[in-house]
Amino acid sequence: MIGRVVGVVVAEEPTGALVLDVRGVGYEVSTPVGTLGRCSRVGDEVVLHTHLNVRQDVLELFGFATDADRRVFRLLIEVPNIGPRTALNVLSALPVADLASAVREGDIARLTRIPGIGKKSAERLGLELREKMGQLAPGPSAGPPLQSEARRIVSALTNMGYRQQEAERAVAALGERLGEAPTADLLREALASLGP
């Protein structure tokens, strides 16, 4: 089993697949969209938590920015009729915290917006994952609304591929505007401060 890969990214596909050069060996790793911007780095190298999927004719390597993402991926592929590609679509569409929230609230409409997830699959996800996801991503504590809004904006920025630290700095720069302006305007301001 290959549990972790540290290497230099030599190619990135629009689908999120990466080719990592690990001491002269190029590993093709399928990742959720936005993973590269969120994964930790060691100098020029990125660290991916990986899952090796073995089929009769293919070995597929899937990579994730965090161990929590990988654990949720493994929970997803245990659900009947949810394969690795569909699980990758789920994690590309919803970060772990948002997926946990949708499952906890039984938000079938939100789950059916994910490519490859129909109504029956969404209902099955909710049923199979409700208890398990609660252990991995507990519900939000009753924090101040400003913290909640800041977390939503940081989450949106990391989903777009920005690193957690960059997103947090951009949100911190909003200062007193948090809570005063609409969230969409604040997100645009944060994006503008991050540059092109």
LOVO-991568 format. One record per atom (N, C-alpha, C): atom name; x, z, y; residue number from 1; residue in three letters. Coordinates in nm, 3 decimals, padded with zeros to 5 digits. Atoms other than C-alpha are relative to their C-alpha. Layout:
N
PT  a    east      up   north   k   r
PT CA       X       Z       Y NUM ALA
...
***
This chain:
196
PT  a    east      up   north   k   r
PT  N  00.085  00.000 -00.119   1 MET
PT CA  00.000  00.000  00.000   1 MET
PT  C  00.089  00.000  00.124   1 MET
PT  N -00.073  00.004 -00.128   2 ILE
PT CA  00.127 -00.085  00.349   2 ILE
PT  C -00.085  00.077  00.099   2 ILE
PT  N  00.080 -00.087 -00.087   3 GLY
PT CA  00.009  00.196  00.579   3 GLY
PT  C  00.032 -00.012  00.147   3 GLY
PT  N -00.039  00.007 -00.140   4 ARG
PT CA  00.197  00.124  00.900   4 ARG
PT  C  00.104 -00.110  00.016   4 ARG
PT  N -00.096  00.105 -00.028   5 VAL
PT CA  00.387 -00.166  01.053   5 VAL
PT  C  00.048  00.015  00.144   5 VAL
PT  N -00.059 -00.006 -00.133   6 VAL
PT CA  00.625 -00.151  01.349   6 VAL
PT  C  00.082 -00.127  00.019   6 VAL
PT  N -00.073  00.125 -00.019   7 GLY
PT CA  00.745 -00.482  01.487   7 GLY
PT  C -00.027 -00.062  00.136   7 GLY
PT  N  00.013  00.074 -00.125   8 VAL
PT CA  00.767 -00.731  01.771   8 VAL
PT  C -00.106 -00.108 -00.019   8 VAL
PT  N  00.104  00.103  00.008   9 VAL
PT CA  00.463 -00.951  01.837   9 VAL
PT  C  00.061 -00.134  00.039   9 VAL
PT  N -00.054  00.133 -00.029  10 VAL
PT CA  00.570 -01.315  01.812  10 VAL
PT  C -00.110 -00.103  00.022  10 VAL
PT  N  00.113  00.091 -00.023  11 ALA
PT CA  00.223 -01.474  01.818  11 ALA
PT  C -00.128  00.083  00.001  11 ALA
PT  N  00.131 -00.066 -00.008  12 GLU
PT CA -00.130 -01.370  01.911  12 GLU
PT  C -00.107 -00.108  00.005  12 GLU
PT  N  00.110  00.095  00.006  13 GLU
PT CA -00.441 -01.565  01.817  13 GLU
PT  C -00.117  00.050  00.085  13 GLU
PT  N  00.117 -00.044 -00.078  14 PRO
PT CA -00.760 -01.560  02.031  14 PRO
PT  C -00.095  00.089 -00.082  14 PRO
PT  N  00.085 -00.082  00.087  15 THR
PT CA -00.934 -01.401  01.729  15 THR
PT  C  00.049  00.143 -00.010  15 THR
PT  N -00.055 -00.135  00.010  16 GLY
PT CA -00.711 -01.095  01.760  16 GLY
PT  C  00.107  00.011 -00.106  16 GLY
PT  N -00.105 -00.003  00.102  17 ALA
PT CA -00.480 -01.184  01.470  17 ALA
PT  C  00.138 -00.005  00.067  17 ALA
PT  N -00.135 -00.007 -00.055  18 LEU
PT CA -00.115 -01.103  01.538  18 LEU
PT  C  00.100 -00.038 -00.108  18 LEU
PT  N -00.113  00.017  00.090  19 VAL
PT CA  00.212 -01.213  01.382  19 VAL
PT  C  00.108  00.093  00.051  19 VAL
PT  N -00.101 -00.098 -00.036  20 LEU
PT CA  00.460 -00.925  01.383  20 LEU
PT  C  00.130 -00.030 -00.073  20 LEU
PT  N -00.132  00.016  00.061  21 ASP
PT CA  00.831 -00.979  01.325  21 ASP
PT  C  00.052  00.140 -00.029  21 ASP
PT  N -00.051 -00.130  00.043  22 VAL
PT CA  00.945 -00.678  01.124  22 VAL
PT  C  00.133 -00.025 -00.070  22 VAL
PT  N -00.135  00.020  00.051  23 ARG
PT CA  01.322 -00.714  01.081  23 ARG
PT  C  00.014 -00.132 -00.076  23 ARG
PT  N -00.017  00.135  00.057  24 GLY
PT CA  01.303 -01.086  01.011  24 GLY
PT  C -00.114 -00.046 -00.089  24 GLY
PT  N  00.115  00.040  00.081  25 VAL
PT CA  00.978 -01.085  00.811  25 VAL
PT  C -00.122 -00.004  00.091  25 VAL
PT  N  00.118  00.015 -00.084  26 GLY
PT CA  00.667 -01.217  00.985  26 GLY
PT  C -00.126  00.039 -00.074  26 GLY
PT  N  00.125 -00.045  00.062  27 TYR
PT CA  00.352 -01.025  00.891  27 TYR
PT  C -00.117 -00.049  00.085  27 TYR
PT  N  00.122  00.039 -00.069  28 GLU
PT CA  00.019 -01.182  00.981  28 GLU
PT  C -00.101  00.113 -00.019  28 GLU
PT  N  00.087 -00.118  00.003  29 VAL
PT CA -00.215 -00.896  01.071  29 VAL
PT  C -00.127 -00.031  00.077  29 VAL
PT  N  00.129  00.019 -00.068  30 SER
PT CA -00.586 -00.932  01.151  30 SER
PT  C -00.036  00.131  00.068  30 SER
PT  N  00.030 -00.121 -00.077  31 THR
PT CA -00.689 -00.687  01.423  31 THR
PT  C -00.131 -00.019  00.078  31 THR
PT  N  00.114  00.012 -00.089  32 PRO
PT CA -01.001 -00.607  01.624  32 PRO
PT  C  00.047 -00.049  00.138  32 PRO
PT  N -00.033  00.049 -00.134  33 VAL
PT CA -01.007 -00.775  01.966  33 VAL
PT  C  00.035  00.118  00.090  33 VAL
PT  N -00.041 -00.106 -00.092  34 GLY
PT CA -00.822 -00.562  02.224  34 GLY
PT  C  00.098  00.099 -00.058  34 GLY
PT  N -00.090 -00.095  00.065  35 THR
PT CA -00.599 -00.383  01.973  35 THR
PT  C  00.137  00.002  00.065  35 THR
PT  N -00.136  00.007 -00.053  36 LEU
PT CA -00.272 -00.504  02.121  36 LEU
PT  C  00.016  00.081  00.128  36 LEU
PT  N -00.008 -00.075 -00.125  37 GLY
PT CA -00.349 -00.352  02.460  37 GLY
PT  C -00.011  00.150 -00.018  37 GLY
PT  N  00.021 -00.143  00.021  38 ARG
PT CA -00.435 -00.014  02.307  38 ARG
PT  C  00.102  00.065 -00.093  38 ARG
PT  N -00.089 -00.062  00.099  39 CYS
PT CA -00.163  00.033  02.044  39 CYS
PT  C  00.125  00.058  00.066  39 CYS
PT  N -00.120 -00.066 -00.054  40 SER
PT CA  00.139  00.257  02.096  40 SER
PT  C  00.120 -00.091 -00.020  40 SER
PT  N -00.119  00.086  00.002  41 ARG
PT CA  00.480  00.106  02.153  41 ARG
PT  C  00.126  00.082 -00.016  41 ARG
PT  N -00.133 -00.058  00.012  42 VAL
PT CA  00.838  00.183  02.062  42 VAL
PT  C  00.093 -00.107  00.058  42 VAL
PT  N -00.077  00.105 -00.066  43 GLY
PT CA  01.043 -00.016  02.313  43 GLY
PT  C -00.082 -00.127  00.007  43 GLY
PT  N  00.071  00.129  00.003  44 ASP
PT CA  00.944 -00.382  02.263  44 ASP
PT  C -00.093 -00.011 -00.121  44 ASP
PT  N  00.078  00.009  00.124  45 GLU
PT CA  00.782 -00.306  01.928  45 GLU
PT  C -00.135  00.071  00.013  45 GLU
PT  N  00.132 -00.064  00.004  46 VAL
PT CA  00.417 -00.221  01.863  46 VAL
PT  C -00.017  00.069 -00.135  46 VAL
PT  N  00.027 -00.076  00.122  47 VAL
PT CA  00.291  00.028  01.605  47 VAL
PT  C -00.145 -00.028 -00.039  47 VAL
PT  N  00.134  00.025  00.051  48 LEU
PT CA -00.009 -00.075  01.394  48 LEU
PT  C -00.023  00.083 -00.127  48 LEU
PT  N  00.043 -00.069  00.122  49 HIS
PT CA -00.190  00.145  01.140  49 HIS
PT  C -00.071 -00.107 -00.083  49 HIS
PT  N  00.047  00.115  00.075  50 THR
PT CA -00.268 -00.094  00.858  50 THR
PT  C -00.079  00.037 -00.126  50 THR
PT  N  00.075 -00.008  00.125  51 HIS
PT CA -00.501 -00.146  00.564  51 HIS
PT  C  00.024 -00.131 -00.073  51 HIS
PT  N -00.024  00.118  00.082  52 LEU
PT CA -00.408 -00.386  00.285  52 LEU
PT  C -00.121 -00.025 -00.087  52 LEU
PT  N  00.116  00.038  00.079  53 ASN
PT CA -00.708 -00.564  00.135  53 ASN
PT  C  00.046 -00.098 -00.108  53 ASN
PT  N -00.044  00.083  00.112  54 VAL
PT CA -00.643 -00.710 -00.210  54 VAL
PT  C -00.122 -00.066 -00.063  54 VAL
PT  N  00.103  00.076  00.072  55 ARG
PT CA -00.865 -00.987 -00.345  55 ARG
PT  C  00.070 -00.078 -00.110  55 ARG
PT  N -00.059  00.074  00.112  56 GLN
PT CA -00.814 -01.207 -00.649  56 GLN
PT  C  00.109 -00.095  00.044  56 GLN
PT  N -00.092  00.106 -00.039  57 ASP
PT CA -00.637 -01.480 -00.458  57 ASP
PT  C  00.073  00.025  00.132  57 ASP
PT  N -00.056 -00.021 -00.134  58 VAL
PT CA -00.536 -01.322 -00.126  58 VAL
PT  C  00.034  00.147  00.024  58 VAL
PT  N -00.033 -00.131 -00.054  59 LEU
PT CA -00.358 -01.022  00.022  59 LEU
PT  C -00.021 -00.010  00.151  59 LEU
PT  N  00.026  00.003 -00.144  60 GLU
PT CA -00.493 -00.952  00.372  60 GLU
PT  C  00.042  00.132  00.061  60 GLU
PT  N -00.044 -00.120 -00.069  61 LEU
PT CA -00.336 -00.707  00.614  61 LEU
PT  C -00.081  00.013  00.130  61 LEU
PT  N  00.078 -00.029 -00.120  62 PHE
PT CA -00.560 -00.550  00.881  62 PHE
PT  C  00.070  00.109  00.078  62 PHE
PT  N -00.073 -00.097 -00.082  63 GLY
PT CA -00.408 -00.359  01.173  63 GLY
PT  C -00.088  00.060  00.108  63 GLY
PT  N  00.082 -00.075 -00.095  64 PHE
PT CA -00.547 -00.098  01.412  64 PHE
PT  C  00.090  00.080  00.094  64 PHE
PT  N -00.077 -00.073 -00.101  65 ALA
PT CA -00.429  00.074  01.729  65 ALA
PT  C  00.013  00.148 -00.035  65 ALA
PT  N -00.002 -00.143  00.033  66 THR
PT CA -00.515  00.422  01.598  66 THR
PT  C -00.039  00.022 -00.146  66 THR
PT  N  00.040 -00.036  00.136  67 ASP
PT CA -00.557  00.596  01.267  67 ASP
PT  C -00.152  00.016 -00.009  67 ASP
PT  N  00.147 -00.016  00.000  68 ALA
PT CA -00.918  00.676  01.365  68 ALA
PT  C -00.068 -00.136 -00.017  68 ALA
PT  N  00.056  00.135  00.016  69 ASP
PT CA -00.991  00.302  01.399  69 ASP
PT  C  00.010 -00.045 -00.145  69 ASP
PT  N -00.019  00.040  00.142  70 ARG
PT CA -00.847  00.244  01.051  70 ARG
PT  C -00.095  00.077 -00.091  70 ARG
PT  N  00.091 -00.079  00.085  71 ARG
PT CA -01.052  00.530  00.901  71 ARG
PT  C -00.143 -00.051  00.011  71 ARG
PT  N  00.135  00.053 -00.017  72 VAL
PT CA -01.372  00.389  01.051  72 VAL
PT  C -00.012 -00.136 -00.068  72 VAL
PT  N -00.002  00.128  00.072  73 PHE
PT CA -01.280  00.041  00.919  73 PHE
PT  C -00.022  00.024 -00.149  73 PHE
PT  N  00.013 -00.030  00.144  74 ARG
PT CA -01.246  00.194  00.572  74 ARG
PT  C -00.140  00.050 -00.034  74 ARG
PT  N  00.139 -00.043  00.022  75 LEU
PT CA -01.585  00.363  00.608  75 LEU
PT  C -00.093 -00.121  00.001  75 LEU
PT  N  00.086  00.118 -00.012  76 LEU
PT CA -01.739  00.033  00.714  76 LEU
PT  C  00.003 -00.086 -00.126  76 LEU
PT  N -00.008  00.088  00.117  77 ILE
PT CA -01.609 -00.163  00.414  77 ILE
PT  C -00.054  00.066 -00.127  77 ILE
PT  N  00.067 -00.067  00.113  78 GLU
PT CA -01.757  00.101  00.180  78 GLU
PT  C -00.150 -00.025  00.000  78 GLU
PT  N  00.144  00.027 -00.011  79 VAL
PT CA -02.105  00.006  00.305  79 VAL
PT  C -00.030 -00.130 -00.076  79 VAL
PT  N  00.033  00.122  00.075  80 PRO
PT CA -02.271 -00.246  00.067  80 PRO
PT  C -00.022 -00.121  00.093  80 PRO
PT  N  00.012  00.128 -00.071  81 ASN
PT CA -02.250 -00.608  00.191  81 ASN
PT  C  00.074 -00.005  00.134  81 ASN
PT  N -00.084  00.005 -00.120  82 ILE
PT CA -02.005 -00.521  00.472  82 ILE
PT  C  00.143 -00.023 -00.048  82 ILE
PT  N -00.137  00.032  00.040  83 GLY
PT CA -01.675 -00.696  00.407  83 GLY
PT  C  00.098  00.027  00.114  83 GLY
PT  N -00.102 -00.026 -00.102  84 PRO
PT CA -01.346 -00.664  00.597  84 PRO
PT  C -00.019 -00.080  00.129  84 PRO
PT  N  00.018  00.082 -00.121  85 ARG
PT CA -01.423 -00.952  00.837  85 ARG
PT  C -00.117  00.052  00.084  85 ARG
PT  N  00.115 -00.055 -00.074  86 THR
PT CA -01.762 -00.807  00.929  86 THR
PT  C  00.038  00.134  00.063  86 THR
PT  N -00.044 -00.129 -00.054  87 ALA
PT CA -01.605 -00.461  00.971  87 ALA
PT  C  00.088 -00.023  00.123  87 ALA
PT  N -00.085  00.033 -00.115  88 LEU
PT CA -01.349 -00.621  01.206  88 LEU
PT  C -00.086 -00.042  00.119  88 LEU
PT  N  00.094  00.038 -00.108  89 ASN
PT CA -01.636 -00.778  01.407  89 ASN
PT  C -00.063  00.123  00.062  89 ASN
PT  N  00.063 -00.123 -00.051  90 VAL
PT CA -01.798 -00.434  01.436  90 VAL
PT  C  00.096  00.071  00.094  90 VAL
PT  N -00.097 -00.071 -00.082  91 LEU
PT CA -01.478 -00.275  01.569  91 LEU
PT  C  00.044 -00.080  00.122  91 LEU
PT  N -00.030  00.083 -00.118  92 SER
PT CA -01.419 -00.571  01.803  92 SER
PT  C -00.110  00.015  00.104  92 SER
PT  N  00.114 -00.009 -00.091  93 ALA
PT CA -01.767 -00.530  01.950  93 ALA
PT  C -00.020  00.140  00.057  93 ALA
PT  N  00.025 -00.138 -00.043  94 LEU
PT CA -01.783 -00.149  01.968  94 LEU
PT  C  00.120  00.088 -00.032  94 LEU
PT  N -00.104 -00.097  00.032  95 PRO
PT CA -01.503  00.106  02.003  95 PRO
PT  C -00.060  00.113 -00.085  95 PRO
PT  N  00.045 -00.102  00.094  96 VAL
PT CA -01.523  00.397  01.758  96 VAL
PT  C -00.102  00.095  00.062  96 VAL
PT  N  00.092 -00.096 -00.064  97 ALA
PT CA -01.691  00.635  02.005  97 ALA
PT  C -00.137 -00.063  00.023  97 ALA
PT  N  00.127  00.068 -00.024  98 ASP
PT CA -01.959  00.377  02.095  98 ASP
PT  C -00.073 -00.029 -00.131  98 ASP
PT  N  00.061  00.022  00.131  99 LEU
PT CA -02.017  00.291  01.729  99 LEU
PT  C -00.061  00.129 -00.052  99 LEU
PT  N  00.051 -00.131  00.044 100 ALA
PT CA -02.056  00.661  01.647 100 ALA
PT  C -00.127  00.035  00.075 100 ALA
PT  N  00.118 -00.028 -00.082 101 SER
PT CA -02.304  00.696  01.933 101 SER
PT  C -00.119 -00.084 -00.046 101 SER
PT  N  00.108  00.088  00.044 102 ALA
PT CA -02.508  00.394  01.818 102 ALA
PT  C -00.054  00.044 -00.136 102 ALA
PT  N  00.042 -00.045  00.132 103 VAL
PT CA -02.515  00.523  01.459 103 VAL
PT  C -00.077  00.131  00.011 103 VAL
PT  N  00.062 -00.132 -00.016 104 ARG
PT CA -02.602  00.878  01.565 104 ARG
PT  C -00.140 -00.012  00.060 104 ARG
PT  N  00.128  00.016 -00.069 105 GLU
PT CA -02.886  00.760  01.792 105 GLU
PT  C -00.094 -00.098 -00.072 105 GLU
PT  N  00.083  00.097  00.072 106 GLY
PT CA -03.013  00.504  01.538 106 GLY
PT  C -00.031 -00.122  00.084 106 GLY
PT  N  00.019  00.111 -00.092 107 ASP
PT CA -02.968  00.229  01.798 107 ASP
PT  C  00.020 -00.133 -00.074 107 ASP
PT  N -00.006  00.122  00.082 108 ILE
PT CA -03.045 -00.066  01.568 108 ILE
PT  C  00.019 -00.124  00.087 108 ILE
PT  N -00.011  00.116 -00.090 109 ALA
PT CA -03.080 -00.309  01.861 109 ALA
PT  C  00.145 -00.024  00.040 109 ALA
PT  N -00.140  00.012 -00.041 110 ARG
PT CA -02.723 -00.237  01.972 110 ARG
PT  C  00.085 -00.052 -00.116 110 ARG
PT  N -00.078  00.043  00.117 111 LEU
PT CA -02.588 -00.283  01.619 111 LEU
PT  C -00.028 -00.145 -00.036 111 LEU
PT  N  00.032  00.139  00.035 112 THR
PT CA -02.772 -00.614  01.567 112 THR
PT  C  00.061 -00.101  00.098 112 THR
PT  N -00.067  00.091 -00.094 113 ARG
PT CA -02.595 -00.761  01.872 113 ARG
PT  C  00.142 -00.035 -00.046 113 ARG
PT  N -00.133  00.028  00.053 114 ILE
PT CA -02.271 -00.754  01.670 114 ILE
PT  C -00.007 -00.124 -00.089 114 ILE
PT  N  00.002  00.120  00.084 115 PRO
PT CA -02.190 -01.096  01.517 115 PRO
PT  C  00.011  00.037 -00.148 115 PRO
PT  N -00.002 -00.024  00.144 116 GLY
PT CA -02.266 -01.092  01.144 116 GLY
PT  C -00.082  00.120 -00.045 116 GLY
PT  N  00.082 -00.116  00.035 117 ILE
PT CA -02.493 -00.785  01.157 117 ILE
PT  C -00.146 -00.030  00.033 117 ILE
PT  N  00.144  00.020 -00.018 118 GLY
PT CA -02.864 -00.847  01.103 118 GLY
PT  C -00.071  00.134 -00.001 118 GLY
PT  N  00.078 -00.125 -00.007 119 LYS
PT CA -03.145 -00.593  01.113 119 LYS
PT  C  00.021  00.086 -00.125 119 LYS
PT  N -00.018 -00.079  00.124 120 LYS
PT CA -03.108 -00.489  00.746 120 LYS
PT  C  00.139  00.061 -00.006 120 LYS
PT  N -00.137 -00.052  00.001 121 SER
PT CA -02.731 -00.452  00.776 121 SER
PT  C  00.014  00.114  00.101 121 SER
PT  N -00.006 -00.105 -00.102 122 ALA
PT CA -02.773 -00.248  01.096 122 ALA
PT  C -00.066  00.128 -00.050 122 ALA
PT  N  00.068 -00.117  00.055 123 GLU
PT CA -03.022 -00.018  00.926 123 GLU
PT  C  00.085  00.067 -00.108 123 GLU
PT  N -00.086 -00.054  00.107 124 ARG
PT CA -02.788  00.020  00.628 124 ARG
PT  C  00.120  00.073  00.061 124 ARG
PT  N -00.113 -00.066 -00.067 125 LEU
PT CA -02.495  00.101  00.861 125 LEU
PT  C -00.042  00.138  00.052 125 LEU
PT  N  00.049 -00.127 -00.054 126 GLY
PT CA -02.700  00.369  01.034 126 GLY
PT  C -00.020  00.104 -00.108 126 GLY
PT  N  00.029 -00.091  00.110 127 LEU
PT CA -02.809  00.521  00.706 127 LEU
PT  C  00.127  00.050 -00.068 127 LEU
PT  N -00.120 -00.034  00.075 128 GLU
PT CA -02.471  00.512  00.532 128 GLU
PT  C  00.104  00.076  00.083 128 GLU
PT  N -00.110 -00.056 -00.081 129 LEU
PT CA -02.253  00.617  00.827 129 LEU
PT  C -00.037  00.122  00.083 129 LEU
PT  N  00.041 -00.107 -00.092 130 ARG
PT CA -02.458  00.878  01.013 130 ARG
PT  C  00.081  00.128 -00.021 130 ARG
PT  N -00.072 -00.125  00.027 131 GLU
PT CA -02.299  01.179  00.843 131 GLU
PT  C  00.151 -00.017  00.012 131 GLU
PT  N -00.146  00.023  00.002 132 LYS
PT CA -01.952  01.031  00.796 132 LYS
PT  C  00.057 -00.022  00.140 132 LYS
PT  N -00.049  00.026 -00.136 133 MET
PT CA -01.918  00.906  01.155 133 MET
PT  C -00.002  00.126  00.084 133 MET
PT  N  00.007 -00.126 -00.076 134 GLY
PT CA -02.022  01.246  01.290 134 GLY
PT  C  00.124  00.083 -00.019 134 GLY
PT  N -00.122 -00.075  00.026 135 GLN
PT CA -01.715  01.397  01.127 135 GLN
PT  C  00.119 -00.062  00.072 135 GLN
PT  N -00.113  00.068 -00.065 136 LEU
PT CA -01.481  01.134  01.274 136 LEU
PT  C -00.011  00.000  00.151 136 LEU
PT  N  00.020  00.010 -00.144 137 ALA
PT CA -01.632  01.105  01.622 137 ALA
PT  C -00.122  00.084  00.037 137 ALA
PT  N  00.114 -00.085 -00.030 138 PRO
PT CA -01.849  01.407  01.707 138 PRO
PT  C -00.066 -00.040  00.130 138 PRO
PT  N  00.077  00.034 -00.121 139 GLY
PT CA -02.118  01.373  01.973 139 GLY
PT  C  00.064  00.054  00.124 139 GLY
PT  N -00.061 -00.043 -00.125 140 PRO
PT CA -02.026  01.412  02.337 140 PRO
PT  C -00.042  00.142  00.034 140 PRO
PT  N  00.035 -00.135 -00.048 141 SER
PT CA -02.007  01.763  02.471 141 SER
PT  C -00.069 -00.015  00.133 141 SER
PT  N  00.074  00.008 -00.126 142 ALA
PT CA -02.221  01.842  02.768 142 ALA
PT  C  00.097  00.017  00.115 142 ALA
PT  N -00.095 -00.005 -00.110 143 GLY
PT CA -01.960  01.757  03.029 143 GLY
PT  C -00.066 -00.049  00.127 143 GLY
PT  N  00.056  00.048 -00.126 144 PRO
PT CA -02.014  01.677  03.396 144 PRO
PT  C -00.024 -00.150 -00.004 144 PRO
PT  N  00.030  00.143  00.000 145 PRO
PT CA -02.170  01.334  03.463 145 PRO
PT  C  00.117 -00.086  00.047 145 PRO
PT  N -00.114  00.079 -00.050 146 LEU
PT CA -01.859  01.221  03.654 146 LEU
PT  C  00.100 -00.026 -00.111 146 LEU
PT  N -00.092  00.020  00.111 147 GLN
PT CA -01.640  01.276  03.349 147 GLN
PT  C -00.054 -00.105 -00.096 147 GLN
PT  N  00.063  00.096  00.090 148 SER
PT CA -01.888  01.078  03.141 148 SER
PT  C  00.014 -00.142  00.056 148 SER
PT  N -00.013  00.132 -00.062 149 GLU
PT CA -01.883  00.787  03.389 149 GLU
PT  C  00.144 -00.048 -00.006 149 GLU
PT  N -00.142  00.036  00.008 150 ALA
PT CA -01.503  00.792  03.403 150 ALA
PT  C  00.037 -00.043 -00.141 150 ALA
PT  N -00.028  00.036  00.139 151 ARG
PT CA -01.488  00.785  03.022 151 ARG
PT  C -00.057 -00.138 -00.034 151 ARG
PT  N  00.059  00.131  00.027 152 ARG
PT CA -01.725  00.486  03.013 152 ARG
PT  C  00.084 -00.112  00.060 152 ARG
PT  N -00.080  00.104 -00.066 153 ILE
PT CA -01.511  00.291  03.259 153 ILE
PT  C  00.133 -00.017 -00.072 153 ILE
PT  N -00.126  00.007  00.076 154 VAL
PT CA -01.188  00.379  03.073 154 VAL
PT  C -00.024 -00.073 -00.131 154 VAL
PT  N  00.033  00.066  00.127 155 SER
PT CA -01.355  00.271  02.747 155 SER
PT  C -00.019 -00.151  00.021 155 SER
PT  N  00.022  00.143 -00.029 156 ALA
PT CA -01.465 -00.060  02.903 156 ALA
PT  C  00.133 -00.071  00.024 156 ALA
PT  N -00.130  00.062 -00.029 157 LEU
PT CA -01.111 -00.130  03.029 157 LEU
PT  C  00.085 -00.013 -00.125 157 LEU
PT  N -00.080  00.010  00.123 158 THR
PT CA -00.947 -00.049  02.695 158 THR
PT  C -00.058 -00.105 -00.094 158 THR
PT  N  00.063  00.105  00.082 159 ASN
PT CA -01.200 -00.276  02.522 159 ASN
PT  C  00.041 -00.139  00.048 159 ASN
PT  N -00.044  00.128 -00.055 160 MET
PT CA -01.080 -00.553  02.754 160 MET
PT  C  00.148 -00.025 -00.028 160 MET
PT  N -00.140  00.020  00.038 161 GLY
PT CA -00.726 -00.501  02.625 161 GLY
PT  C  00.101  00.077  00.082 161 GLY
PT  N -00.094 -00.081 -00.077 162 TYR
PT CA -00.575 -00.267  02.885 162 TYR
PT  C  00.039  00.123 -00.079 162 TYR
PT  N -00.044 -00.122  00.067 163 ARG
PT CA -00.371  00.027  02.764 163 ARG
PT  C -00.075  00.120  00.056 163 ARG
PT  N  00.072 -00.122 -00.037 164 GLN
PT CA -00.530  00.373  02.774 164 GLN
PT  C  00.056  00.057  00.131 164 GLN
PT  N -00.062 -00.058 -00.119 165 GLN
PT CA -00.278  00.497  03.035 165 GLN
PT  C -00.030 -00.083  00.125 165 GLN
PT  N  00.031  00.088 -00.114 166 GLU
PT CA -00.333  00.193  03.260 166 GLU
PT  C -00.145  00.022  00.044 166 GLU
PT  N  00.142 -00.018 -00.031 167 ALA
PT CA -00.711  00.238  03.238 167 ALA
PT  C -00.024  00.133  00.068 167 ALA
PT  N  00.019 -00.132 -00.060 168 GLU
PT CA -00.691  00.609  03.317 168 GLU
PT  C  00.052  00.004  00.143 168 GLU
PT  N -00.054  00.004 -00.137 169 ARG
PT CA -00.470  00.544  03.621 169 ARG
PT  C -00.094 -00.074  00.093 169 ARG
PT  N  00.091  00.080 -00.083 170 ALA
PT CA -00.710  00.277  03.749 170 ALA
PT  C -00.125  00.080  00.033 170 ALA
PT  N  00.121 -00.082 -00.024 171 VAL
PT CA -01.007  00.515  03.711 171 VAL
PT  C  00.033  00.116  00.093 171 VAL
PT  N -00.040 -00.111 -00.088 172 ALA
PT CA -00.817  00.803  03.874 172 ALA
PT  C  00.012 -00.048  00.145 172 ALA
PT  N -00.015  00.055 -00.136 173 ALA
PT CA -00.748  00.573  04.172 173 ALA
PT  C -00.135 -00.019  00.070 173 ALA
PT  N  00.133  00.014 -00.061 174 LEU
PT CA -01.125  00.539  04.227 174 LEU
PT  C -00.037  00.125  00.080 174 LEU
PT  N  00.019 -00.126 -00.074 175 GLY
PT CA -01.124  00.904  04.342 175 GLY
PT  C -00.145  00.037  00.022 175 GLY
PT  N  00.132 -00.050 -00.036 176 GLU
PT CA -01.436  01.012  04.525 176 GLU
PT  C -00.111 -00.105 -00.017 176 GLU
PT  N  00.102  00.104  00.019 177 ARG
PT CA -01.609  00.678  04.471 177 ARG
PT  C -00.075  00.018 -00.132 177 ARG
PT  N  00.068 -00.029  00.128 178 LEU
PT CA -01.686  00.795  04.115 178 LEU
PT  C -00.124  00.083  00.030 178 LEU
PT  N  00.124 -00.073 -00.022 179 GLY
PT CA -02.047  00.906  04.116 179 GLY
PT  C -00.076 -00.047  00.123 179 GLY
PT  N  00.067  00.049 -00.122 180 GLU
PT CA -02.121  00.738  04.452 180 GLU
PT  C -00.043 -00.145 -00.015 180 GLU
PT  N  00.028  00.144  00.013 181 ALA
PT CA -02.102  00.367  04.368 181 ALA
PT  C -00.053 -00.028 -00.141 181 ALA
PT  N  00.047  00.039  00.134 182 PRO
PT CA -02.274  00.188  04.076 182 PRO
PT  C  00.119 -00.022 -00.094 182 PRO
PT  N -00.108  00.012  00.100 183 THR
PT CA -02.067  00.183  03.756 183 THR
PT  C  00.058 -00.141 -00.004 183 THR
PT  N -00.049  00.139  00.005 184 ALA
PT CA -02.045 -00.199  03.758 184 ALA
PT  C  00.096 -00.027  00.116 184 ALA
PT  N -00.089  00.018 -00.115 185 ASP
PT CA -01.890 -00.192  04.109 185 ASP
PT  C  00.132  00.072 -00.022 185 ASP
PT  N -00.121 -00.078  00.025 186 LEU
PT CA -01.646  00.078  04.004 186 LEU
PT  C  00.089 -00.070 -00.103 186 LEU
PT  N -00.076  00.072  00.101 187 LEU
PT CA -01.545 -00.124  03.700 187 LEU
PT  C  00.072 -00.119  00.064 187 LEU
PT  N -00.064  00.113 -00.070 188 ARG
PT CA -01.478 -00.428  03.923 188 ARG
PT  C  00.120  00.047  00.084 188 ARG
PT  N -00.110 -00.055 -00.081 189 GLU
PT CA -01.265 -00.213  04.157 189 GLU
PT  C  00.119  00.038 -00.088 189 GLU
PT  N -00.108 -00.040  00.091 190 ALA
PT CA -01.068 -00.072  03.864 190 ALA
PT  C  00.073 -00.124 -00.051 190 ALA
PT  N -00.061  00.124  00.046 191 LEU
PT CA -01.009 -00.426  03.733 191 LEU
PT  C  00.089 -00.062  00.108 191 LEU
PT  N -00.077  00.056 -00.112 192 ALA
PT CA -00.893 -00.541  04.078 192 ALA
PT  C  00.132  00.075  00.019 192 ALA
PT  N -00.122 -00.079 -00.018 193 SER
PT CA -00.645 -00.254  04.096 193 SER
PT  C  00.102 -00.026 -00.111 193 SER
PT  N -00.091  00.030  00.110 194 LEU
PT CA -00.499 -00.356  03.758 194 LEU
PT  C  00.067 -00.136  00.017 194 LEU
PT  N -00.061  00.131 -00.028 195 GLY
PT CA -00.427 -00.705  03.889 195 GLY
PT  C -00.036 -00.101 -00.106 195 GLY
PT  N  00.034  00.108  00.093 196 PRO
PT CA -00.445 -01.038  03.704 196 PRO
PT  C  00.059  00.024 -00.137 196 PRO
***
